[in-house]
Amino acid sequence: MRRITLTVRPESSFPVPISDGYSVYSALLAALDDVDGSVSERVHDSPLGSLHCSGLLGAFGGSDRDYHKRVRSDRTYELSLGVVDSDDEAVFQALVSALVLEGDELELTNGTLRVERFESENADHADLVSRANDYEDPTVEVAFRTPTCIEEAGDVTTMVPHRRAVFGSLLGKWNRTAPDELEFALGDDDLLAHVVEKPDARSFGTHSVLVNRVTGDDGNSKPIFRQGFTGDCAYSFKGASESVRNAVTALALFGEYSGVGSAVARGCGNVAVEVTK
């Protein structure tokens, strides 16, 4: 697994959509296509969504364009990218080539973001399990930094950071990418009976996020939205076995690489995790 953190600065102030993750994702695909078209196509078509893109994180100004905000030339913005599938090493290498080696900028519709700083870290599933094992009685603090859209049944989306929804989503991604011997057998009953969520109501928000555009039967472009939440939530344990504590903690750490929920390539589900004893 790889995680890249970019610090970018606009060459001049310009408008971006309020849901900027989709436009950043499109720009990344274009940059990947310039380096390796097959990798760009693979990312676009991947059913797992191995690429996680946070969209732009930072302070924005107002815009006179409807449904837009403005990136400011006197500010820098963070862009976090993650790849969790070991088969997608080519994606990571292409991103490095596109954003650092071949050029240091990302072209959006209305302006250019220049890469000022590039940081990379890697881990595998065993590393995260080992880190989780270091905590005897952890509290897992998760900051849901961008709208987190978790579809629990059909098109019904949870709008709160419920333990079953959050860790059920992460569990599915973990078990699809982990070696067989590191898969977790973590059931809903384990999460409901032994994990306690403590959301910070003051930080809580709900959102409707543009994640895609499709062409309808009439030939017109149709926007696709997902609903989700942001905010801070602490997860602690009550009567949990060591295996449940370790699995939940490792899943939370994994979330920084994978994102949580759906549309993670298009700016959704970015989290920052802190584990305390």
Backbone hydrogen bonds, N-H to C=O, Kabsch-Sander energy under -0.5 kcal/mol:
donor,donor_aa,acceptor,acceptor_aa,energy
2,R,83,V,-2.7
3,R,121,E,-2.6
4,I,81,L,-3.5
5,T,119,E,-2.8
6,L,4,I,-0.5
6,L,79,L,-3.1
7,T,117,R,-2.3
8,V,6,L,-0.6
8,V,77,Y,-3.0
9,R,114,R,-2.3
11,E,112,T,-2.0
14,F,71,V,-1.2
16,V,69,K,-2.8
18,I,67,Y,-2.2
20,D,18,I,-1.4
22,Y,19,S,-0.7
23,S,19,S,-0.5
24,V,20,D,-2.4
25,Y,21,G,-2.5
26,S,22,Y,-2.2
27,A,23,S,-2.0
28,L,24,V,-2.4
29,L,25,Y,-2.4
30,A,26,S,-2.0
31,A,27,A,-2.3
32,L,28,L,-2.9
33,D,29,L,-2.5
34,D,30,A,-1.5
35,V,31,A,-0.9
35,V,32,L,-0.6
36,D,32,L,-3.8
40,S,36,D,-1.9
41,E,37,G,-2.3
42,R,38,S,-1.9
43,V,39,V,-2.5
44,H,40,S,-2.2
45,D,41,E,-2.0
46,S,42,R,-1.1
46,S,43,V,-0.5
52,H,82,G,-3.0
53,C,264,V,-2.6
54,S,80,S,-2.6
57,L,78,E,-2.3
58,G,56,L,-0.5
61,G,70,R,-3.1
68,H,65,R,-1.4
69,K,16,V,-2.8
70,R,61,G,-2.5
71,V,14,F,-2.4
75,R,72,R,-1.7
77,Y,8,V,-3.0
78,E,57,L,-2.7
79,L,6,L,-2.5
80,S,55,G,-0.5
81,L,4,I,-3.1
82,G,52,H,-2.6
83,V,2,R,-2.6
84,V,50,S,-1.0
86,S,84,V,-0.5
88,D,85,D,-2.3
89,E,86,S,-0.8
91,V,88,D,-0.9
92,F,88,D,-1.4
93,Q,89,E,-2.4
94,A,90,A,-2.2
95,L,91,V,-2.4
96,V,92,F,-2.4
97,S,93,Q,-2.2
98,A,94,A,-2.8
99,L,95,L,-2.6
100,V,96,V,-2.0
101,L,96,V,-1.9
102,E,97,S,-3.8
103,G,97,S,-0.6
106,L,113,L,-2.9
108,L,106,L,-0.7
108,L,111,G,-2.6
113,L,106,L,-2.7
114,R,9,R,-3.0
114,R,112,T,-0.5
115,V,104,D,-3.5
116,E,7,T,-3.3
116,E,114,R,-0.5
117,R,7,T,-1.5
119,E,5,T,-2.1
121,E,3,R,-2.3
123,A,1,M,-1.8
128,L,124,D,-1.7
129,V,125,H,-2.1
130,S,126,A,-2.4
131,R,127,D,-2.3
132,A,128,L,-2.3
133,N,129,V,-1.9
134,D,130,S,-0.6
134,D,131,R,-1.2
135,Y,132,A,-1.6
136,E,134,D,-0.6
139,T,276,T,-2.8
140,V,235,Y,-3.0
141,E,139,T,-0.7
141,E,274,E,-3.1
142,V,140,V,-0.6
142,V,233,C,-3.2
143,A,272,A,-2.9
144,F,142,V,-0.7
144,F,231,G,-3.1
145,R,143,A,-1.3
145,R,270,N,-1.8
146,T,270,N,-1.3
148,T,229,F,-2.5
149,C,147,P,-0.6
149,C,262,S,-0.5
150,I,148,T,-0.7
150,I,158,T,-0.6
151,E,149,C,-0.6
152,E,150,I,-0.8
152,E,156,V,-1.8
153,A,156,V,-1.1
156,V,153,A,-2.3
157,T,155,D,-0.5
158,T,150,I,-2.5
162,H,160,V,-2.0
166,V,162,H,-2.8
167,F,163,R,-2.2
168,G,164,R,-1.5
169,S,165,A,-1.9
170,L,166,V,-1.9
171,L,167,F,-2.2
172,G,168,G,-1.8
173,K,169,S,-1.6
174,W,170,L,-2.7
175,N,171,L,-2.7
176,R,172,G,-1.2
177,T,173,K,-0.8
177,T,174,W,-1.3
178,A,174,W,-2.4
182,L,179,P,-2.0
183,E,180,D,-1.3
186,L,184,F,-0.9
187,G,185,A,-0.6
191,L,187,G,-1.6
192,L,188,D,-2.9
193,A,189,D,-2.4
194,H,190,D,-1.7
195,V,191,L,-1.4
196,V,236,S,-2.8
198,K,234,A,-2.7
200,D,232,D,-3.0
201,A,199,P,-0.9
203,S,200,D,-1.4
204,F,200,D,-0.6
204,F,201,A,-0.8
205,G,230,T,-2.0
207,H,228,G,-2.8
209,V,226,R,-3.6
211,V,209,V,-0.5
211,V,224,I,-2.8
212,N,224,I,-1.2
214,V,222,K,-2.6
216,G,214,V,-0.6
216,G,220,N,-3.0
219,G,216,G,-2.0
222,K,214,V,-3.7
224,I,212,N,-2.9
226,R,209,V,-2.4
228,G,207,H,-2.3
229,F,148,T,-1.4
230,T,205,G,-2.3
231,G,144,F,-1.8
233,C,142,V,-2.5
234,A,198,K,-1.7
235,Y,140,V,-3.0
236,S,196,V,-2.5
238,K,194,H,-2.1
245,R,241,S,-2.4
246,N,242,E,-2.6
247,A,243,S,-2.2
248,V,244,V,-2.5
249,T,245,R,-2.3
250,A,246,N,-2.6
251,L,247,A,-2.4
252,A,248,V,-2.1
253,L,249,T,-2.1
254,F,250,A,-2.2
255,G,251,L,-1.5
256,E,252,A,-0.6
256,E,253,L,-1.1
257,Y,254,F,-1.7
258,S,254,F,-2.3
259,G,255,G,-2.3
260,V,269,G,-1.8
262,S,149,C,-3.4
266,R,263,A,-1.1
267,G,53,C,-1.2
267,G,264,V,-0.8
268,C,263,A,-1.8
269,G,147,P,-2.0
272,A,143,A,-1.8
274,E,141,E,-2.5
276,T,139,T,-2.5
